[in-house]
Amino acid sequence: MNDFCPIPEPVPGVPEDVLLSVQNVRVWFELRRFGLGVAGYVRAVDGVNFDLRRGEAIAIVGESGCGKSSLMRTVLGLHRPREGRILFDGRDISHFSRKELCWYRNRVGYVQQDPYGALPPFMSTQTLLEEPLIVARMRDRRQRVERVRKALEEVKMTPVEDFLSKFPHQLSGGQQQRVVIARAILMDPQLLVADEPVSMLDASVRVEILTLLRELQERHRLSVMYITHDLSTVRYFSERIFVMYAGKIVEKGPVDDLIYNPRHPYTWALLAAIPEPDAENARRFRKVPPGEPPSLIHPPPGCRFHPRCERMIAGLCEIQEPPEFEVGPQHQTACWLYQ
């Protein structure tokens, strides 16, 4: 089925248990004045490093505009990094040709944020799930239908016959997202990229979808990259959390350690913003960092959080960019408080 996609040569020296390795990746977007010369750059991703192991789920969290979506699109091969490289299954995808990207994209599934916007309104469920298989040159229609039925059963849309002929507008929001997930797993991917997959759904459906994704991950030993701004959902789904701020990862660590023992002041602020179900606690004033996130065109020198940080060390934080300090087992943070 995928003979037309050449298999790239692997890069030597990559650990066998690492599926995805992001190494010092920078993604800058040009700003042009009147369509002519370059007036500057938006530094959406500015020196990001992390490894995703086989069968592991990680969460990349941060507020809107922190660069997590640009990082996700770069991992999907939609943007080219300005610097650094991205290794997938030991192969450098950063500068793949179009045919080589075909090999890569057959091994990556993508779950979009808005299920209704991700599904063509003029296609039935069967047609839109068959389309990726046709693009991948699966010519046997009986084989395609069998694959589609199996995917729908895996996302618990049964009996399958009740959904094959339905169009997106005839499905609920949760059913639409299940179809999106079914499409993402059709090609038996090794990596699943989920872009805020529950943010557009009712609260009653969110846990169901996250539980479904977790079951699929364990059943197929998928590696999952979960993009979200909501720290309250990551504990149900991920093993490690990576906190992004202004294009950089400022803290990373195991889920329980990072949630119950956060070290970076920005992580404290994110956790303080989680809605509190206890009415008594909800009455307490929530202290949030003053000011606004920095411009990614002219980011501040030193630590990018220092203009909003109450624990800023004068003469250090505003001058020197902090390295990553080890603050616990597999727990690092880029903050001068731990030098």
C-alpha positions as CSV (number, residue, x, y, z in Angstrom):
1,M,0.0,0.0,0.0
2,N,2.8,2.4,0.8
3,D,5.4,1.3,-1.8
4,F,5.4,4.7,-3.4
5,C,6.7,6.3,-0.1
6,P,10.5,5.8,0.1
7,I,11.9,4.8,3.5
8,P,14.5,7.4,4.6
9,E,17.8,6.2,6.1
10,P,18.1,6.3,9.9
11,V,20.5,8.6,11.7
12,P,23.0,6.7,13.8
13,G,23.2,7.0,17.6
14,V,19.5,7.5,18.4
15,P,18.3,5.5,21.5
16,E,16.1,2.7,20.5
17,D,13.4,3.5,23.0
18,V,13.0,7.1,21.8
19,L,10.4,7.6,19.0
20,L,10.4,11.4,18.7
21,S,13.4,13.6,19.6
22,V,13.1,17.4,19.3
23,Q,16.6,18.9,19.4
24,N,17.1,22.7,19.9
25,V,14.2,23.5,17.5
26,R,13.6,27.1,16.5
27,V,10.6,28.1,14.4
28,W,10.7,31.8,13.4
29,F,8.2,33.5,11.1
30,E,9.3,36.4,8.9
31,L,7.6,39.8,9.1
32,R,7.8,41.8,5.9
33,R,7.4,45.5,5.4
34,F,5.1,46.2,2.4
35,G,5.9,42.7,1.1
36,L,9.5,43.6,0.5
37,G,12.4,43.4,3.0
38,V,12.3,41.4,6.3
39,A,11.3,43.6,9.1
40,G,11.8,41.1,11.9
41,Y,10.8,37.6,13.1
42,V,8.1,36.1,15.3
43,R,10.1,33.7,17.5
44,A,7.2,31.2,18.0
45,V,9.5,28.3,19.1
46,D,12.9,29.3,20.3
47,G,15.2,26.5,21.4
48,V,12.9,23.6,22.4
49,N,14.3,20.2,23.5
50,F,12.5,17.0,24.5
51,D,12.3,13.3,23.9
52,L,9.1,11.2,23.5
53,R,9.6,7.5,24.3
54,R,7.8,4.7,22.5
55,G,4.4,4.1,24.1
56,E,4.6,7.3,26.3
57,A,2.1,10.1,26.5
58,I,3.3,13.6,27.1
59,A,1.4,16.9,27.5
60,I,2.6,20.3,26.3
61,V,0.8,23.0,28.2
62,G,0.8,26.8,28.2
63,E,-1.4,29.8,27.6
64,S,-2.5,30.9,24.1
65,G,0.4,32.3,22.1
66,C,3.1,30.4,24.0
67,G,4.2,28.5,20.9
68,K,2.7,25.1,21.6
69,S,0.6,25.0,18.3
70,S,3.6,26.1,16.2
71,L,5.7,23.3,17.8
72,M,2.9,20.9,17.0
73,R,2.7,21.9,13.4
74,T,6.5,21.6,13.1
75,V,6.3,18.1,14.5
76,L,3.6,17.3,11.9
77,G,5.9,18.5,9.1
78,L,3.7,21.6,8.3
79,H,6.5,24.0,9.2
80,R,10.3,23.7,8.7
81,P,12.5,24.5,11.7
82,R,14.8,27.4,11.2
83,E,17.4,25.7,13.4
84,G,17.6,22.3,15.1
85,R,16.2,19.0,14.0
86,I,13.4,16.6,14.7
87,L,14.1,12.9,14.7
88,F,11.3,10.3,14.2
89,D,12.1,6.7,14.6
90,G,15.8,7.5,14.2
91,R,15.2,9.6,11.0
92,D,15.7,13.3,10.6
93,I,12.3,14.7,9.3
94,S,13.4,18.3,9.5
95,H,14.3,18.6,5.8
96,F,12.4,15.7,4.3
97,S,11.4,15.8,0.7
98,R,7.7,15.6,-0.2
99,K,7.9,11.8,-0.9
100,E,9.8,11.3,2.4
101,L,7.1,13.2,4.3
102,C,4.6,10.8,2.8
103,W,6.4,8.0,4.6
104,Y,6.4,10.0,7.9
105,R,2.7,11.1,7.7
106,N,1.5,7.5,7.3
107,R,3.0,6.9,10.7
108,V,1.5,10.0,12.5
109,G,-2.2,10.5,13.4
110,Y,-3.7,13.9,14.1
111,V,-6.7,14.7,16.3
112,Q,-7.9,18.2,15.7
113,Q,-9.4,20.6,18.2
114,D,-12.7,21.4,16.5
115,P,-14.2,18.1,15.3
116,Y,-17.0,19.8,13.2
117,G,-14.5,22.0,11.4
118,A,-12.2,19.0,10.8
119,L,-14.9,16.9,9.1
120,P,-16.1,17.8,5.5
121,P,-19.8,18.5,5.8
122,F,-20.6,17.0,2.4
123,M,-19.0,13.6,3.1
124,S,-20.6,10.7,5.0
125,T,-18.7,9.0,7.8
126,Q,-17.8,6.1,5.5
127,T,-16.6,8.3,2.7
128,L,-14.4,10.6,4.8
129,L,-12.8,7.6,6.6
130,E,-12.1,5.8,3.3
131,E,-10.4,8.9,1.8
132,P,-7.1,8.5,3.7
133,L,-6.9,4.9,2.6
134,I,-7.5,5.9,-1.0
135,V,-4.8,8.5,-0.8
136,A,-2.5,5.8,0.7
137,R,-3.4,3.6,-2.4
138,M,-5.3,0.9,-0.8
139,R,-7.1,-0.2,-3.9
140,D,-9.2,-3.0,-2.6
141,R,-12.6,-1.5,-1.6
142,R,-13.5,-4.5,0.6
143,Q,-10.3,-4.1,2.5
144,R,-11.0,-0.3,2.9
145,V,-14.5,-0.9,4.3
146,E,-13.2,-3.6,6.7
147,R,-10.5,-1.1,8.0
148,V,-13.1,1.6,8.4
149,R,-15.5,-0.7,10.3
150,K,-12.6,-1.8,12.6
151,A,-11.7,1.8,13.4
152,L,-15.3,2.8,14.2
153,E,-15.5,-0.2,16.5
154,E,-12.3,0.8,18.3
155,V,-13.7,4.2,19.0
156,K,-17.0,2.6,20.3
157,M,-19.3,3.8,17.6
158,T,-21.4,0.7,17.4
159,P,-23.4,-0.7,15.8
160,V,-21.3,0.5,12.9
161,E,-24.1,0.4,10.4
162,D,-25.9,3.2,12.3
163,F,-23.0,5.6,11.6
164,L,-21.5,4.8,8.2
165,S,-24.1,6.8,6.2
166,K,-24.4,9.7,8.6
167,F,-23.0,13.2,7.8
168,P,-21.2,15.3,10.4
169,H,-24.2,17.5,11.2
170,Q,-26.2,14.4,12.1
171,L,-23.6,13.4,14.9
172,S,-23.2,14.9,18.3
173,G,-20.0,16.7,19.3
174,G,-18.7,13.6,21.1
175,Q,-19.5,11.4,18.1
176,Q,-17.8,13.8,15.7
177,Q,-14.6,13.7,17.8
178,R,-14.8,9.9,17.8
179,V,-14.9,9.9,14.0
180,V,-11.8,12.3,14.0
181,I,-10.0,9.8,16.3
182,A,-11.0,6.9,14.1
183,R,-9.5,8.7,11.1
184,A,-6.3,9.4,13.1
185,I,-5.8,5.7,13.8
186,L,-6.8,4.3,10.4
187,M,-3.1,3.9,9.2
188,D,-1.9,2.3,12.4
189,P,0.3,5.2,13.4
190,Q,3.2,5.1,15.8
191,L,2.6,8.7,17.0
192,L,-0.7,10.4,17.8
193,V,-0.7,14.2,18.0
194,A,-3.9,15.5,19.8
195,D,-4.5,19.3,19.6
196,E,-6.7,20.1,22.6
197,P,-9.0,17.2,21.7
198,V,-11.6,18.0,24.4
199,S,-11.7,21.8,24.6
200,M,-14.7,22.0,22.2
201,L,-16.7,19.3,24.0
202,D,-19.2,19.4,26.9
203,A,-17.7,18.6,30.3
204,S,-19.6,15.4,30.5
205,V,-18.0,14.1,27.3
206,R,-14.4,15.1,28.0
207,V,-13.5,12.3,30.4
208,E,-15.0,9.8,28.0
209,I,-12.8,11.0,25.1
210,L,-9.7,11.2,27.2
211,T,-10.4,7.6,28.5
212,L,-10.9,6.4,25.0
213,L,-7.6,8.0,23.9
214,R,-5.8,6.4,26.8
215,E,-7.3,2.9,25.9
216,L,-6.2,3.3,22.3
217,Q,-2.7,4.4,23.4
218,E,-2.3,1.3,25.6
219,R,-3.8,-1.1,23.1
220,H,-1.6,0.0,20.2
221,R,1.4,1.2,22.3
222,L,1.0,4.6,20.7
223,S,3.2,7.6,21.6
224,V,1.0,10.6,22.2
225,M,1.8,14.3,22.1
226,Y,-1.1,16.0,23.9
227,I,-1.4,19.8,23.3
228,T,-3.5,21.7,25.9
229,H,-3.8,24.9,27.9
230,D,-5.9,23.0,30.6
231,L,-3.7,21.5,33.3
232,S,-6.8,19.9,34.9
233,T,-7.1,17.3,32.2
234,V,-3.4,16.2,31.8
235,R,-3.4,14.0,35.0
236,Y,-5.9,11.7,33.3
237,F,-3.8,11.2,30.2
238,S,-0.1,11.9,30.4
239,E,3.1,10.6,32.1
240,R,5.1,13.8,31.7
241,I,4.2,17.5,31.4
242,F,6.2,20.1,29.5
243,V,5.3,23.7,30.3
244,M,5.8,26.3,27.6
245,Y,6.1,30.0,28.0
246,A,7.0,32.5,25.2
247,G,8.4,29.9,22.9
248,K,10.5,28.0,25.4
249,I,9.9,25.0,27.7
250,V,10.3,26.4,31.3
251,E,9.6,23.2,33.3
252,K,9.2,19.5,32.6
253,G,8.7,16.5,34.8
254,P,6.4,13.6,35.7
255,V,2.7,14.5,36.0
256,D,2.2,14.0,39.8
257,D,5.6,15.6,40.7
258,L,4.9,18.7,38.5
259,I,1.3,19.2,39.6
260,Y,1.8,18.6,43.4
261,N,5.4,20.1,43.6
262,P,5.7,22.8,40.8
263,R,9.0,24.7,40.8
264,H,8.7,27.4,38.1
265,P,6.7,30.6,39.0
266,Y,4.8,30.3,35.7
267,T,3.8,26.8,36.5
268,W,2.5,28.0,39.9
269,A,0.4,30.6,38.0
270,L,-1.1,28.0,35.7
271,L,-2.0,25.7,38.5
272,A,-3.6,28.6,40.4
273,A,-5.8,29.3,37.4
274,I,-7.4,25.8,37.5
275,P,-11.2,26.1,38.4
276,E,-11.9,25.1,42.0
277,P,-15.0,23.0,42.4
278,D,-15.1,23.7,46.2
279,A,-17.3,26.8,46.7
280,E,-15.4,27.8,49.9
281,N,-12.0,27.7,48.1
282,A,-13.4,29.4,45.1
283,R,-14.2,32.5,47.2
284,R,-10.5,33.0,47.9
285,F,-8.7,35.6,45.8
286,R,-6.6,34.0,43.1
287,K,-3.3,35.8,42.7
288,V,-2.2,35.9,39.0
289,P,1.0,37.3,37.6
290,P,0.7,41.0,36.6
291,G,1.1,42.2,33.1
292,E,0.8,40.4,29.7
293,P,2.8,37.7,28.0
294,P,5.8,39.2,26.1
295,S,6.0,40.0,22.5
296,L,7.6,37.1,20.5
297,I,8.9,39.7,18.0
298,H,11.0,41.4,20.7
299,P,11.2,39.0,23.6
300,P,12.8,40.2,26.8
301,P,16.4,39.3,27.6
302,G,17.3,36.8,30.2
303,C,14.4,34.8,31.6
304,R,11.3,35.6,29.5
305,F,9.0,35.4,32.5
306,H,11.0,37.9,34.6
307,P,8.9,41.0,33.8
308,R,5.9,39.3,35.5
309,C,7.7,37.3,38.2
310,E,7.5,38.4,41.8
311,R,10.6,36.3,42.7
312,M,12.8,37.8,40.0
313,I,16.4,38.1,41.1
314,A,17.7,41.5,40.2
315,G,20.8,41.6,38.1
316,L,20.5,38.0,37.0
317,C,17.0,37.1,35.7
318,E,16.7,40.1,33.4
319,I,20.2,39.6,32.0
320,Q,21.0,35.9,31.7
321,E,18.8,33.2,30.3
322,P,18.5,30.4,32.9
323,P,19.7,26.8,32.0
324,E,17.7,23.8,33.0
325,F,18.3,22.8,36.7
326,E,17.6,19.3,38.0
327,V,15.1,19.7,40.9
328,G,14.0,16.1,41.2
329,P,14.0,12.7,39.5
330,Q,13.3,13.5,35.7
331,H,12.2,17.0,36.8
332,Q,13.9,20.0,35.4
333,T,13.1,23.7,35.4
334,A,14.7,26.7,33.8
335,C,14.7,29.1,36.7
336,W,17.5,30.9,38.6
337,L,15.9,30.2,41.9
338,Y,17.4,26.7,41.8
339,Q,21.0,27.5,40.7
